[in-house]
Amino acid sequence: MSELARTLDELVLSLPGVVSLFSTEPAIARSARELVGGETSRVLVSGAVDAAPDRITVNLGVSADAQAPVTAAGVAAAIRSQLPPDATTEIVVRVSRVS
């Protein structure tokens, strides 16, 4: 797991309106990785490790008191703030649950 992924896990969970963070990997793949002792992140960072990633994917659970689109936009902006200013990273934020 990259340092960026670990940082993003913590960042996303600290944002207003976010109540949970779900894995972007299929359950079987995540379970297999955990069984062999590999660290896993719930945020999926794809692409180059040294430079800005190609894509970052996040699956959220948001509070019913928060507006899901506003929360998703805030998450995307917070993630973008962690990247280099010239990064062209695609950021995908999915609201998987409202509770």
Secondary structure as UniProt FT lines:
FT   HELIX           3..14
FT   TURN            16..17
FT   STRAND          18..22
FT   HELIX           27..35
FT   TURN            36..37
FT   STRAND          44..46
FT   STRAND          55..62
FT   TURN            64..65
FT   HELIX           68..81
FT   TURN            85..86
FT   STRAND          90..98
//
